[in-house]
Amino acid sequence: MGNLAWKLLGAGGATLAGIITNKLLVTAYKKAGKDFEIDPRDPDNPLLESLLVVVLGGVVAAVVKTLLSRKAAQYYRSSTGHLPADLQPKVDTD
């Protein structure tokens, strides 16, 4: 497993994070008794509700992406015996 595989895992993780985030938000919104038809860009939607959707979406996306990235790094390490180059500690050469 090389650098290309790590980049593919990262891209796939970001895509998967988006899908999971959307599913979680739609589910949470429906459980709250709301219809998930809010487009934050639409000025006819209430501002507070639009901002809530954006903030929650950003937080959930960041958490999901972090968890997926950590799992991908663990898988990479178990497959190769080391972390990907961009996660290895930097060595000071001074």
C-alpha positions in Angstrom: 0.0 0.0 0.0 1.6 3.2 -1.1 1.0 6.9 -1.3 -1.6 6.6 -4.1 -3.6 4.2 -2.0 -3.5 6.6 1.0 -4.8 9.4 -1.3 -7.6 7.2 -2.6 -8.6 6.3 1.0 -8.7 10.0 1.8 -10.8 10.9 -1.2 -13.2 8.0 -0.6 -13.4 8.9 3.1 -14.4 12.5 2.2 -17.1 11.2 -0.1 -18.3 8.7 2.4 -18.3 11.4 5.1 -20.6 13.6 3.0 -23.0 10.7 2.4 -23.1 9.8 6.1 -23.5 13.4 7.2 -26.4 13.9 4.9 -28.1 10.7 6.1 -27.6 11.7 9.8 -28.9 15.2 9.3 -32.0 14.0 7.4 -32.7 11.4 10.1 -32.3 13.9 12.9 -34.4 16.5 11.2 -37.2 14.0 10.6 -37.1 12.8 14.2 -37.5 16.4 15.2 -40.8 16.5 13.2 -39.3 18.7 10.5 -39.2 18.3 6.8 -35.6 18.4 5.5 -36.3 20.7 2.6 -34.2 23.6 3.9 -32.0 25.3 1.4 -29.8 27.7 3.4 -29.4 29.9 0.3 -33.1 30.5 -0.1 -34.1 33.8 1.5 -37.7 32.5 2.0 -36.4 30.0 4.6 -36.0 31.2 8.2 -32.5 32.5 8.8 -32.1 30.9 12.2 -33.1 27.5 10.8 -30.9 27.9 7.8 -27.9 28.7 10.0 -28.7 25.8 12.2 -28.6 23.4 9.3 -25.3 24.8 8.1 -23.6 24.7 11.5 -24.8 21.2 12.3 -23.8 20.0 8.9 -20.3 21.4 9.3 -19.8 19.9 12.7 -21.2 16.5 11.8 -19.2 16.4 8.6 -16.0 17.3 10.5 -16.5 14.7 13.1 -17.4 11.9 10.6 -14.4 12.8 8.4 -12.1 12.8 11.4 -13.3 9.4 12.5 -13.1 7.9 9.0 -9.6 9.4 8.5 -8.4 7.9 11.8 -9.8 4.5 10.8 -8.1 4.7 7.4 -4.8 5.6 9.0 -5.1 2.6 11.4 -5.8 0.4 8.4 -2.9 1.8 6.5 -0.6 1.2 9.5 -1.8 -2.4 10.0 -1.2 -3.0 6.2 2.2 -1.4 5.9 3.6 -1.3 9.4 3.9 2.5 9.4 1.7 5.6 9.1 1.4 7.4 5.8 4.2 9.9 5.1 2.0 13.0 5.9 1.1 11.6 9.3 4.6 10.6 10.4 6.4 12.8 12.9 8.5 15.5 11.4 12.2 15.1 12.2 14.1 18.3 12.8 17.4 18.3 10.9 18.9 21.3 12.6 
